[in-house]
Amino acid sequence: MSRYRKIFIKMWGDGKFRNLTLSGPNGQTLWFFLLTGPQTTRIPGLFSSGEAGFAETIGWPIEGFRKVFREVLTQGMVRVDWKARLVWVPKAIHYNRPENPNVIKGWKDTWDEMPECALKLEAWRELQSFIEGLGEGFLKAFEQSCLKPPGKTLPNQEQEQEQEQEQEFIPPSEGRTNSPNPKEPSASAEVKQSESSRTETDPTKSRTHPRLEIFADEYLMAKGQEYLVGNFKEEGGAAKRTETKIPDESLYRQAVRAYLACTDKRLAENGFPFMWFIRELNRWVTKAQGDAHVRRDSGKYDSVCE
């Protein structure tokens, strides 16, 4: 039998505990917090939180939190949809098995409060699979209390279906309709990914320059999944050239965040490719230098040029 110890969740708010030496951002403390922190709910491993609120609760600066969160994320220990504000820790249910069907019945209100998104459906399927092994009574209680979220293809599957059309897209700032054009950067290599490719490929090998590392880190935090480089030489070279165009790293990071926060449908559908970001960045820099021939829509990053 495995050995377990119960943790009192209110410990995190206890005055004496909070007066103890605060640990700096680190992966082990974050993992412990994911399993036992005050944000946890009746449903093991599933809770709603934004990254800023999460960082504030644990008492870490946001940048430090993002760095160590990426550690547990790349290890597959946690999954997240920051846009929907949903966090899922798959192994938590193994450490906190429901003692009887009545415990699962108590999940109903919590489940209903969780935001709807593809990650919620993913969590539902994994919870169902685990609870099925506990017996018919447990499974019946689960399916009655936690209704299956509306069926929706997961993001990676949607992207793969789109790529089957073998169509390349023009970046939205061009102001033209989508049409095949071999001269435009393709999003297929950057975006198309399956569960098998993510496990067989070491994502750290796709980083060819520190600026591309920054883009990948921000992509992970904004989108909740790894950015896969499509062309190592092309993207690495483009990332290197940004050091000359924008020497200030913090300003470059702001531009990355502005790009990833864009709500343009075509960007979202194609996974926000790095080379499209470079195109937008080039227009912004050129405009900042006073080129009168730059299109009017090149001011997307004006807000970060201060």
Residue pairs with C-beta under 8 A, 6 or more apart in sequence:
4 95
7 35
7 36
9 36
9 37
9 38
9 40
10 38
11 17
11 36
12 18
12 33
12 36
12 37
12 38
13 38
22 59
23 29
24 60
24 64
25 60
25 61
25 64
25 65
25 67
25 68
26 68
27 68
27 71
27 72
29 58
29 68
30 58
30 65
30 68
30 69
30 71
30 72
31 72
31 77
33 58
34 72
34 77
34 78
34 87
34 89
34 92
35 45
35 89
35 92
35 95
37 57
37 58
38 57
39 47
39 49
39 54
39 57
39 87
40 47
40 92
41 47
41 110
42 106
42 107
42 110
43 107
43 110
43 111
43 114
43 127
43 146
44 89
44 92
44 93
44 95
44 96
45 88
45 89
45 90
45 91
45 92
45 93
45 96
45 123
46 86
46 87
46 88
46 89
46 92
46 110
46 114
46 123
46 127
47 86
47 87
47 114
48 85
48 86
48 87
48 113
48 114
48 115
49 57
49 85
49 87
50 82
50 85
51 62
51 65
51 66
51 69
51 82
51 221
52 62
54 65
54 69
54 87
55 61
55 62
55 64
55 65
55 66
58 65
60 68
66 217
66 221
67 217
69 78
69 80
69 221
70 217
70 220
70 221
72 78
73 79
73 80
73 220
73 224
74 203
74 204
74 226
76 90
77 89
77 90
77 91
78 87
78 88
78 89
78 90
79 87
79 88
79 89
79 90
79 119
79 122
79 224
80 86
80 87
80 88
80 119
80 224
81 115
81 117
81 118
81 119
81 224
82 221
82 222
82 223
82 224
83 117
83 222
83 224
84 115
84 116
84 117
84 119
84 120
85 115
86 114
86 115
86 117
86 119
86 120
88 119
88 122
88 123
90 123
90 126
93 126
93 127
93 130
94 130
97 134
98 104
98 131
98 134
98 138
100 138
101 137
101 138
101 140
101 141
102 141
104 131
104 138
104 141
104 142
104 145
104 146
105 141
105 144
105 145
106 145
107 142
107 145
107 146
108 145
108 146
111 145
111 146
111 147
114 120
116 149
116 150
118 152
118 153
118 154
118 155
119 224
120 149
121 148
121 149
121 150
121 151
121 152
121 154
122 154
124 146
124 148
124 149
127 142
127 146
128 139
128 142
128 143
131 138
131 139
131 142
132 138
132 139
153 161
155 225
156 193
156 194
156 195
156 225
159 191
159 192
159 193
159 269
159 270
159 271
160 192
160 194
162 269
162 270
163 188
163 191
163 192
166 188
167 178
167 180
168 180
168 181
168 182
168 184
168 185
168 186
168 187
168 188
169 178
169 184
169 187
169 266
169 269
169 270
170 176
170 177
170 178
170 179
170 181
170 184
171 184
171 185
171 266
171 267
171 276
171 279
171 280
172 264
172 266
172 267
173 279
173 280
173 283
173 295
173 297
173 298
173 300
175 295
175 297
178 266
185 273
185 275
185 276
185 279
186 230
187 270
187 271
187 273
187 276
188 230
189 228
189 230
189 231
190 227
190 228
190 229
190 230
190 271
190 273
190 274
190 275
191 228
191 270
191 271
191 273
193 228
197 228
198 226
198 228
201 228
203 216
203 226
203 228
206 216
206 227
206 228
206 229
206 232
207 213
207 216
207 229
208 229
208 232
208 233
208 235
208 236
208 239
209 236
209 239
209 240
210 239
211 239
211 240
211 242
211 243
211 252
212 229
212 235
212 236
212 239
212 274
214 249
214 252
214 253
214 256
215 227
215 239
215 256
215 274
215 277
216 226
216 227
218 253
218 256
218 257
218 260
219 225
219 226
219 227
219 260
219 272
220 226
220 227
222 257
222 260
222 261
223 260
223 271
223 272
227 274
229 235
229 236
229 274
230 273
234 275
235 274
235 275
238 274
238 275
238 278
239 274
242 252
242 278
242 281
245 281
245 282
245 285
246 252
246 255
246 281
246 285
251 304
251 305
254 304
255 277
255 281
255 284
255 301
255 304
256 277
258 300
258 301
258 303
258 304
259 272
259 277
259 280
259 281
259 300
259 301
260 272
262 272
262 300
267 276
270 276
280 298
280 300
280 301
281 301
283 294
283 295
283 297
283 298
283 300
284 298
284 299
284 300
284 301
284 302
284 305
286 294
286 298
287 294
287 298
287 299
288 305
